[in-house]
């Protein structure tokens, strides 16, 4: 098959200005230009986007699932980072 | 071995709590293999499913009908790609999936091995075949594997157009001249039973189902989905004044469902084995295009 060496690309779409790009899926393409064209056909047939990002999948560095605990649990006990931690009387407005 | 069992238990508890599994998470090897088999089969069905409809693109009866059919067939290609991508997140290379399809190792939905000799079939396929697919796919939007569930959400949104455009074609024929009416009826006669077979073997003959339900890959059994589909579709046929080709079909007020006749499972297994009317043609055509 001719596709066998084509890279895998991750596709991100911005649905409208003011919103961030969001991951929608992936596809194979020979280069970035083709990846954009394919992403247009595969992921935006119903006006889902006004801007496309394509990123080679191999360029994405992800945190490891089994490091989830050391990475993310430390923030669980820092409740003082949330505004609801503080008792402010109802009479005090605009806060 | 001990740790292996506990990982599996942990996985089951995680799934039981309605959490989604993502690509890099630990999962039992059998869960991975089951998903690869199911998602790739699903992808192959979308891709092979383009053929019976593409058959009519050049002969669509109007420009409007042609544009719609083109858009629908393009959607099927898109659906195949979402699904291949989802299967690839499990570590299965695309080329391997395609090779397995072409060698006959991987299956696709038996429905696409039936021919489309009539324009009415474009309507019936949208109405019944896509209708049956939606029944299954709506369930799969809640499947436990994240990438598969997300692909399904997108596919379900698009399938609704497929079913409605199909019903519109059948409706036009059913409300047309006597010849057009009989085209619609003749097409329904051919597609009804194969559509019911799309849900797979009956529950007592479906060996993989139990494990898939436990892992929440599937959430409803084949027979449940089939019954839901029949209950929804019978009134739609009545509205058109068409007759569903099943003498045993009748409302059972005690069960709150339609009773229906026996499915010819011999035919189902013959088609799965490769002996349907178009199996060879479909794979030969796929090979020619790659």
Interface residues (C-beta under 8 A of the other chain):
Chain A: X1 X3 X4 X8 X24 X25 X26 X27 X28 X41 X42 X43 X45 X46 X62 X64 X65 X66
Chain B: X22 X24 X25 X26 X71 X74 X75 X78 X81 X82 X85 X88 X89 X94 X95 X98 X150 X151 X154 X157 X158 X290
